[in-house]
């Protein structure tokens, strides 16, 4: 007898725009409550989920390898894209340690 999930969560990639927006609202409310209760780790996890869901509302084709973007929530930190893979931009932080990392595109802001 195997373990079965009663409710299989839908992946963000399978959700409609409306479902994504509802999920984001739900996660933001949960994050607000976690923050109020001082649950720092839970808040951070929920914030990451919000960023992931937001990435699926964006067009990955708008992000180009070789371009530099500011990192949302980290003023003065910049990220250069080497290549795209779905809603993830792979590259490295300028003035960072040079290690390659992947960021959801929702964390990248166009430079004005």
N, C-alpha and C positions, 0 to 999 in steps of 0.2 A: 504494500500500500504506500504509494508515494505521497509526498507533501504537495498539496495543491493550493494555489492562491485563490481565494474566493473572488477577488476582483483584480483582474490583470490591468495594471496601469498602462495607459496609452503613451507611447513615446511622443516627445514634442514634435518629432519629424512627421508623425502621423496625424497630428492635430490640425484642425482648420484654424483660420485666423481668429474666429470667434472663440473657439475652445482655448486657444493660446491666451487670448486677452482675459478670459475668465480665470484661467490657471494663474496668470500673473497677479490678478487682483486677489485671489485666494492666498497666494504665497506672500504677497505684500502685507496682507492683514495678519497672517501667522507671524511674519517677521516683526511687525509692529508690536504684537503681543509678547513675543520672545524678548524683544529689546526692553519693553516695559518691565518684564519680570527679571531682567538682568541675566538672561540666558545667552551669553555672548557667543558661545559655539553654535547653538541652534540658530541664532540670528545670522551668523556668517554663512551657514549652510543654506538657509532660506534665501539669502541675498544672492548666492551663487546660482541657485535654481532660477531665480527671477532673471538673472543675466542670460542664462542658457535659453530660457523660454523666449526672451526678447530677441535673441539671435535668430530664432526661426521666423520672426516677423520681418527680418531684414533680407535684402538681396545680396548674397555673397559676391555677385558679379560686380558690385559697386566698389569692391576692395581689390586693389591691384598690387601684385608683387613688385617690390622695389620702392613702393611708396611708404611714407612715414606718417604715423598717426599718433595723436596724444592718447594716453591711457586714461579712460574714464575713472574718476575717483582718485587719480594719482597725478595732480597738477605738476607739470614740469617733467613728467616721465614720458618718454616717446618709444614707439615700437616700430621697427622696420619689418615689413612682410617679405619673407622669402618665397612662400607659396601658400595657396589656399587648399583646404580640404573640407568640403562642406561648409558649415558655418564657423569653422575654425581657421584663424590666420596663424600660420607657423612662421616664426622669425625670432627676433631677439630685441631686447631692450637696448636702446642707445645709452651709453654710459653705464651699462650693466656688466655682468660677468661674461657676456658673450655666449652664454648657453642658449641653445635653441629651446623655445617653448611655444605652446599653442594657447591662444587667447580666443574666446568667443568674440565674434565681430561686434557684438553689442557693447564691448568694452573699448572699442576704438572710436576716437573722435577725429573727424577731418580737421586738418589745420586750416585756419581761416587766412 
